[in-house]
Amino acid sequence: MTAPTDFERLSSWITDAAPEMIAMQRELTSRPALSPESGGEGEAEKARWLEECLAGWDFPEPERYPAPDPAVPGGERPNLVYRLSGREHDSTTWILTHLDVVPPGERELWSGDPWVVREDGDRLIGRGTEDNQQGLVSAVFAARALIEHGLTPPCDVALAFVADEETGSEHGAGFLMREQADLFGPDDRLLIPDAGDDEGTMIEVAEKSIAWLTFTIRGRQTHASTPDHGVNAHRAGAHLIVMLEGLHEEFDAHDELFDPPTSTFEPTLKKANVENINTIPGEDVSAFDCRVMPCYDLDDVFASIEASAREIERLFGVTVTIEKTQWQPAAPPTPADAPIVGLLQQAISTVYGVEARPMGIGGGTVAAFFRAAGIPAAVWSRLDDTAHMPDEYCRVSNMVGDARVMAHLFLEA
Ligand SMILES: [Zn+2]
């Protein structure tokens, strides 16, 4: 019989630790970390408990990077970094998770108290159990497995627990990248276990740019029997929507990394105009949701849309104003051959026996903050995607499996 490898030792320890991981989920869920925007007091209590818990498991003292926020008691949002020293210190393997959760939404849609974890077979039901406590607990137990076995990984390992992911990351990842940018280096490997699919085969490395544009077209209202006395804003708006179909041809880059593999330009919201049939509408409001491949400059897309708007003004005698309701240029993608991607593929194949592949999504995750700064970040997890839903749940098997993937990552990086 051959001696078990380091990975096998960590892996079986993690598997046996499932009851402790479940207990940790219970404690975390019972401390609702809601942002002030969602009517909560932030992440302080949850972070305090986490610190206490990790101290009890012989984790080193954390580095604390509190983000000032007068909207919460104590005036600060917590951001914590725990480091385990490797044999070499030129680069770090990071796992970044967020402490905050979203509100439960309509209580009647829950089968029980959202802040009390209920076990249902393999499922742990409760707000935050999947988003993002699955990743958080997995990361803690992968690191704890190293500590328990006295193993020094080849490179430094760090866990980051951040605030404010659900409401824009101003006080979380955004704050860290603004105020503590030198924490992360271009040779680091960053895993963000905050999205994925139920097989664990999707490694998100790229995002499309997002532009939400609201068009307000102004003509002149009049009686429908005498249209020449007015200017029909609705007709002009309809022509604009059709004209913008041309965006598909103009920005037609195709990349199978994404699903769908092209930019999308979708007319969505349409505000009600007049209430009766015999009035020519003097105002027309509609909106587009555009998801643009990262190879394009979003400003070029906007310039093309503006040119169409000017053309509509000229053809129909209306005025068209365009509001950028949301404007998020994509960060450059993490290269599909970045070390973090290959290491993850190897770990996922070892633990889950599936072949994961790098993919792009419609946008936008917290990874964008890091990619924008040239830090290779991959978003991966194996989950059923119940985040933000009533009866959100995490599968214990995924929490344990993901912890084993992370332990593999620490040992092989
Ligand atoms: Zn999340």
Residues whose N, C-alpha, C, O or C-beta is under 5 A from the ligand:
A	BS01	ZN	D131 N132 D194
